[in-house]
Amino acid sequence: MIRDDGERTMLFDLDMAIQRLNQDAPDHPTAVQFTGIYHNLLRRWAGA
């Protein structure tokens, strides 16, 4: 879906950080914000 290796790596790293945050602090509002950023980047880079 994401052709650029660097963009794909950043999304993977962000996703891993979101998962760790959800494990360490379930329902933390920052996790919701990061998840929104992740999805916005995914939409932007998948459409390029």
mmCIF file as gemmi writes it, N, C-alpha and C atoms, coordinates in Angstrom:
data_model
loop_
_atom_site.group_PDB
_atom_site.id
_atom_site.type_symbol
_atom_site.label_atom_id
_atom_site.label_alt_id
_atom_site.label_comp_id
_atom_site.label_asym_id
_atom_site.label_entity_id
_atom_site.label_seq_id
_atom_site.pdbx_PDB_ins_code
_atom_site.Cartn_x
_atom_site.Cartn_y
_atom_site.Cartn_z
_atom_site.occupancy
_atom_site.B_iso_or_equiv
_atom_site.pdbx_formal_charge
_atom_site.auth_seq_id
_atom_site.auth_asym_id
_atom_site.pdbx_PDB_model_num
ATOM 1 N N . MET Axp A 1 ? 0.807 -1.175 0 1 0 ? 1 A 1
ATOM 2 C CA . MET Axp A 1 ? 0 0 0 1 0 ? 1 A 1
ATOM 3 C C . MET Axp A 1 ? 0.869 1.265 0 1 0 ? 1 A 1
ATOM 4 N N . ILE Axp A 2 ? 1.928 1.277 0.796 1 0 ? 2 A 1
ATOM 5 C CA . ILE Axp A 2 ? 2.843 2.419 0.865 1 0 ? 2 A 1
ATOM 6 C C . ILE Axp A 2 ? 4.118 2.021 0.14 1 0 ? 2 A 1
ATOM 7 N N . ARG Axp A 3 ? 4.415 2.716 -0.933 1 0 ? 3 A 1
ATOM 8 C CA . ARG Axp A 3 ? 5.558 2.329 -1.766 1 0 ? 3 A 1
ATOM 9 C C . ARG Axp A 3 ? 6.905 2.72 -1.172 1 0 ? 3 A 1
ATOM 10 N N . ASP Axp A 4 ? 6.964 3.904 -0.556 1 0 ? 4 A 1
ATOM 11 C CA . ASP Axp A 4 ? 8.233 4.407 -0.046 1 0 ? 4 A 1
ATOM 12 C C . ASP Axp A 4 ? 8.655 3.659 1.222 1 0 ? 4 A 1
ATOM 13 N N . ASP Axp A 5 ? 9.877 3.126 1.202 1 0 ? 5 A 1
ATOM 14 C CA . ASP Axp A 5 ? 10.384 2.359 2.345 1 0 ? 5 A 1
ATOM 15 C C . ASP Axp A 5 ? 10.453 3.196 3.615 1 0 ? 5 A 1
ATOM 16 N N . GLY Axp A 6 ? 10.885 4.439 3.505 1 0 ? 6 A 1
ATOM 17 C CA . GLY Axp A 6 ? 11.008 5.303 4.667 1 0 ? 6 A 1
ATOM 18 C C . GLY Axp A 6 ? 9.653 5.607 5.295 1 0 ? 6 A 1
ATOM 19 N N . GLU Axp A 7 ? 8.665 5.879 4.454 1 0 ? 7 A 1
ATOM 20 C CA . GLU Axp A 7 ? 7.318 6.151 4.959 1 0 ? 7 A 1
ATOM 21 C C . GLU Axp A 7 ? 6.731 4.914 5.628 1 0 ? 7 A 1
ATOM 22 N N . ARG Axp A 8 ? 6.947 3.768 5.003 1 0 ? 8 A 1
ATOM 23 C CA . ARG Axp A 8 ? 6.45 2.509 5.562 1 0 ? 8 A 1
ATOM 24 C C . ARG Axp A 8 ? 7.097 2.227 6.914 1 0 ? 8 A 1
ATOM 25 N N . THR Axp A 9 ? 8.383 2.498 7.033 1 0 ? 9 A 1
ATOM 26 C CA . THR Axp A 9 ? 9.099 2.293 8.286 1 0 ? 9 A 1
ATOM 27 C C . THR Axp A 9 ? 8.579 3.228 9.37 1 0 ? 9 A 1
ATOM 28 N N . MET Axp A 10 ? 8.333 4.494 9.006 1 0 ? 10 A 1
ATOM 29 C CA . MET Axp A 10 ? 7.794 5.441 9.992 1 0 ? 10 A 1
ATOM 30 C C . MET Axp A 10 ? 6.419 5.006 10.48 1 0 ? 10 A 1
ATOM 31 N N . LEU Axp A 11 ? 5.574 4.536 9.58 1 0 ? 11 A 1
ATOM 32 C CA . LEU Axp A 11 ? 4.249 4.065 9.989 1 0 ? 11 A 1
ATOM 33 C C . LEU Axp A 11 ? 4.353 2.859 10.901 1 0 ? 11 A 1
ATOM 34 N N . PHE Axp A 12 ? 5.266 1.955 10.588 1 0 ? 12 A 1
ATOM 35 C CA . PHE Axp A 12 ? 5.462 0.777 11.419 1 0 ? 12 A 1
ATOM 36 C C . PHE Axp A 12 ? 5.927 1.184 12.821 1 0 ? 12 A 1
ATOM 37 N N . ASP Axp A 13 ? 6.914 2.075 12.872 1 0 ? 13 A 1
ATOM 38 C CA . ASP Axp A 13 ? 7.43 2.531 14.173 1 0 ? 13 A 1
ATOM 39 C C . ASP Axp A 13 ? 6.345 3.241 14.981 1 0 ? 13 A 1
ATOM 40 N N . LEU Axp A 14 ? 5.553 4.079 14.32 1 0 ? 14 A 1
ATOM 41 C CA . LEU Axp A 14 ? 4.469 4.773 15.005 1 0 ? 14 A 1
ATOM 42 C C . LEU Axp A 14 ? 3.436 3.777 15.509 1 0 ? 14 A 1
ATOM 43 N N . ASP Axp A 15 ? 3.109 2.782 14.705 1 0 ? 15 A 1
ATOM 44 C CA . ASP Axp A 15 ? 2.145 1.762 15.123 1 0 ? 15 A 1
ATOM 45 C C . ASP Axp A 15 ? 2.656 0.979 16.329 1 0 ? 15 A 1
ATOM 46 N N . MET Axp A 16 ? 3.942 0.633 16.325 1 0 ? 16 A 1
ATOM 47 C CA . MET Axp A 16 ? 4.519 -0.082 17.46 1 0 ? 16 A 1
ATOM 48 C C . MET Axp A 16 ? 4.462 0.778 18.727 1 0 ? 16 A 1
ATOM 49 N N . ALA Axp A 17 ? 4.744 2.077 18.592 1 0 ? 17 A 1
ATOM 50 C CA . ALA Axp A 17 ? 4.69 2.976 19.743 1 0 ? 17 A 1
ATOM 51 C C . ALA Axp A 17 ? 3.26 3.102 20.27 1 0 ? 17 A 1
ATOM 52 N N . ILE Axp A 18 ? 2.302 3.161 19.377 1 0 ? 18 A 1
ATOM 53 C CA . ILE Axp A 18 ? 0.895 3.241 19.783 1 0 ? 18 A 1
ATOM 54 C C . ILE Axp A 18 ? 0.502 1.973 20.537 1 0 ? 18 A 1
ATOM 55 N N . GLN Axp A 19 ? 0.923 0.828 20.043 1 0 ? 19 A 1
ATOM 56 C CA . GLN Axp A 19 ? 0.593 -0.427 20.716 1 0 ? 19 A 1
ATOM 57 C C . GLN Axp A 19 ? 1.214 -0.492 22.113 1 0 ? 19 A 1
ATOM 58 N N . ARG Axp A 20 ? 2.47 -0.045 22.24 1 0 ? 20 A 1
ATOM 59 C CA . ARG Axp A 20 ? 3.118 -0.036 23.552 1 0 ? 20 A 1
ATOM 60 C C . ARG Axp A 20 ? 2.409 0.914 24.501 1 0 ? 20 A 1
ATOM 61 N N . LEU Axp A 21 ? 2.026 2.08 23.993 1 0 ? 21 A 1
ATOM 62 C CA . LEU Axp A 21 ? 1.31 3.039 24.824 1 0 ? 21 A 1
ATOM 63 C C . LEU Axp A 21 ? -0.016 2.454 25.291 1 0 ? 21 A 1
ATOM 64 N N . ASN Axp A 22 ? -0.722 1.769 24.405 1 0 ? 22 A 1
ATOM 65 C CA . ASN Axp A 22 ? -1.996 1.149 24.784 1 0 ? 22 A 1
ATOM 66 C C . ASN Axp A 22 ? -1.812 0.051 25.827 1 0 ? 22 A 1
ATOM 67 N N . GLN Axp A 23 ? -0.684 -0.642 25.787 1 0 ? 23 A 1
ATOM 68 C CA . GLN Axp A 23 ? -0.405 -1.673 26.793 1 0 ? 23 A 1
ATOM 69 C C . GLN Axp A 23 ? -0.046 -1.043 28.13 1 0 ? 23 A 1
ATOM 70 N N . ASP Axp A 24 ? 0.762 0.017 28.077 1 0 ? 24 A 1
ATOM 71 C CA . ASP Axp A 24 ? 1.239 0.656 29.313 1 0 ? 24 A 1
ATOM 72 C C . ASP Axp A 24 ? 0.18 1.533 29.969 1 0 ? 24 A 1
ATOM 73 N N . ALA Axp A 25 ? -0.639 2.182 29.159 1 0 ? 25 A 1
ATOM 74 C CA . ALA Axp A 25 ? -1.644 3.119 29.685 1 0 ? 25 A 1
ATOM 75 C C . ALA Axp A 25 ? -2.921 3 28.853 1 0 ? 25 A 1
ATOM 76 N N . PRO Axp A 26 ? -3.691 1.93 29.077 1 0 ? 26 A 1
ATOM 77 C CA . PRO Axp A 26 ? -4.912 1.736 28.29 1 0 ? 26 A 1
ATOM 78 C C . PRO Axp A 26 ? -5.826 2.961 28.378 1 0 ? 26 A 1
ATOM 79 N N . ASP Axp A 27 ? -6.447 3.269 27.26 1 0 ? 27 A 1
ATOM 80 C CA . ASP Axp A 27 ? -7.404 4.377 27.155 1 0 ? 27 A 1
ATOM 81 C C . ASP Axp A 27 ? -6.787 5.749 27.386 1 0 ? 27 A 1
ATOM 82 N N . HIS Axp A 28 ? -5.485 5.868 27.223 1 0 ? 28 A 1
ATOM 83 C CA . HIS Axp A 28 ? -4.832 7.164 27.374 1 0 ? 28 A 1
ATOM 84 C C . HIS Axp A 28 ? -5.207 8.035 26.167 1 0 ? 28 A 1
ATOM 85 N N . PRO Axp A 29 ? -5.605 9.288 26.397 1 0 ? 29 A 1
ATOM 86 C CA . PRO Axp A 29 ? -6.035 10.144 25.293 1 0 ? 29 A 1
ATOM 87 C C . PRO Axp A 29 ? -4.957 10.382 24.231 1 0 ? 29 A 1
ATOM 88 N N . THR Axp A 30 ? -3.702 10.323 24.624 1 0 ? 30 A 1
ATOM 89 C CA . THR Axp A 30 ? -2.624 10.512 23.658 1 0 ? 30 A 1
ATOM 90 C C . THR Axp A 30 ? -2.613 9.392 22.628 1 0 ? 30 A 1
ATOM 91 N N . ALA Axp A 31 ? -2.975 8.185 23.029 1 0 ? 31 A 1
ATOM 92 C CA . ALA Axp A 31 ? -3.023 7.065 22.088 1 0 ? 31 A 1
ATOM 93 C C . ALA Axp A 31 ? -4.052 7.334 20.999 1 0 ? 31 A 1
ATOM 94 N N . VAL Axp A 32 ? -5.168 7.937 21.359 1 0 ? 32 A 1
ATOM 95 C CA . VAL Axp A 32 ? -6.197 8.274 20.37 1 0 ? 32 A 1
ATOM 96 C C . VAL Axp A 32 ? -5.646 9.303 19.391 1 0 ? 32 A 1
ATOM 97 N N . GLN Axp A 33 ? -4.936 10.29 19.902 1 0 ? 33 A 1
ATOM 98 C CA . GLN Axp A 33 ? -4.357 11.318 19.043 1 0 ? 33 A 1
ATOM 99 C C . GLN Axp A 33 ? -3.322 10.714 18.088 1 0 ? 33 A 1
ATOM 100 N N . PHE Axp A 34 ? -2.435 9.869 18.601 1 0 ? 34 A 1
ATOM 101 C CA . PHE Axp A 34 ? -1.429 9.233 17.753 1 0 ? 34 A 1
ATOM 102 C C . PHE Axp A 34 ? -2.073 8.32 16.709 1 0 ? 34 A 1
ATOM 103 N N . THR Axp A 35 ? -3.123 7.65 17.085 1 0 ? 35 A 1
ATOM 104 C CA . THR Axp A 35 ? -3.821 6.778 16.136 1 0 ? 35 A 1
ATOM 105 C C . THR Axp A 35 ? -4.406 7.604 14.994 1 0 ? 35 A 1
ATOM 106 N N . GLY Axp A 36 ? -4.942 8.774 15.315 1 0 ? 36 A 1
ATOM 107 C CA . GLY Axp A 36 ? -5.446 9.669 14.276 1 0 ? 36 A 1
ATOM 108 C C . GLY Axp A 36 ? -4.347 10.115 13.331 1 0 ? 36 A 1
ATOM 109 N N . ILE Axp A 37 ? -3.189 10.45 13.891 1 0 ? 37 A 1
ATOM 110 C CA . ILE Axp A 37 ? -2.044 10.847 13.071 1 0 ? 37 A 1
ATOM 111 C C . ILE Axp A 37 ? -1.618 9.701 12.17 1 0 ? 37 A 1
ATOM 112 N N . TYR Axp A 38 ? -1.563 8.497 12.725 1 0 ? 38 A 1
ATOM 113 C CA . TYR Axp A 38 ? -1.192 7.304 11.956 1 0 ? 38 A 1
ATOM 114 C C . TYR Axp A 38 ? -2.123 7.145 10.752 1 0 ? 38 A 1
ATOM 115 N N . HIS Axp A 39 ? -3.421 7.23 10.988 1 0 ? 39 A 1
ATOM 116 C CA . HIS Axp A 39 ? -4.382 7.032 9.902 1 0 ? 39 A 1
ATOM 117 C C . HIS Axp A 39 ? -4.323 8.154 8.866 1 0 ? 39 A 1
ATOM 118 N N . ASN Axp A 40 ? -4.089 9.373 9.313 1 0 ? 40 A 1
ATOM 119 C CA . ASN Axp A 40 ? -3.95 10.48 8.365 1 0 ? 40 A 1
ATOM 120 C C . ASN Axp A 40 ? -2.727 10.299 7.469 1 0 ? 40 A 1
ATOM 121 N N . LEU Axp A 41 ? -1.61 9.886 8.056 1 0 ? 41 A 1
ATOM 122 C CA . LEU Axp A 41 ? -0.413 9.619 7.264 1 0 ? 41 A 1
ATOM 123 C C . LEU Axp A 41 ? -0.64 8.452 6.304 1 0 ? 41 A 1
ATOM 124 N N . LEU Axp A 42 ? -1.294 7.423 6.778 1 0 ? 42 A 1
ATOM 125 C CA . LEU Axp A 42 ? -1.574 6.273 5.925 1 0 ? 42 A 1
ATOM 126 C C . LEU Axp A 42 ? -2.406 6.699 4.705 1 0 ? 42 A 1
ATOM 127 N N . ARG Axp A 43 ? -3.46 7.48 4.952 1 0 ? 43 A 1
ATOM 128 C CA . ARG Axp A 43 ? -4.289 7.96 3.829 1 0 ? 43 A 1
ATOM 129 C C . ARG Axp A 43 ? -3.475 8.832 2.878 1 0 ? 43 A 1
ATOM 130 N N . ARG Axp A 44 ? -2.664 9.731 3.441 1 0 ? 44 A 1
ATOM 131 C CA . ARG Axp A 44 ? -1.877 10.638 2.597 1 0 ? 44 A 1
ATOM 132 C C . ARG Axp A 44 ? -0.885 9.863 1.731 1 0 ? 44 A 1
ATOM 133 N N . TRP Axp A 45 ? -0.132 8.973 2.359 1 0 ? 45 A 1
ATOM 134 C CA . TRP Axp A 45 ? 0.915 8.282 1.626 1 0 ? 45 A 1
ATOM 135 C C . TRP Axp A 45 ? 0.383 7.183 0.719 1 0 ? 45 A 1
ATOM 136 N N . ALA Axp A 46 ? -0.754 6.62 1.034 1 0 ? 46 A 1
ATOM 137 C CA . ALA Axp A 46 ? -1.343 5.588 0.157 1 0 ? 46 A 1
ATOM 138 C C . ALA Axp A 46 ? -1.911 6.231 -1.096 1 0 ? 46 A 1
ATOM 139 N N . GLY Axp A 47 ? -2.32 7.493 -0.995 1 0 ? 47 A 1
ATOM 140 C CA . GLY Axp A 47 ? -2.899 8.182 -2.134 1 0 ? 47 A 1
ATOM 141 C C . GLY Axp A 47 ? -1.862 8.785 -3.066 1 0 ? 47 A 1
ATOM 142 N N . ALA Axp A 48 ? -0.614 8.815 -2.63 1 0 ? 48 A 1
ATOM 143 C CA . ALA Axp A 48 ? 0.442 9.458 -3.442 1 0 ? 48 A 1
ATOM 144 C C . ALA Axp A 48 ? 0.855 8.607 -4.608 1 0 ? 48 A 1
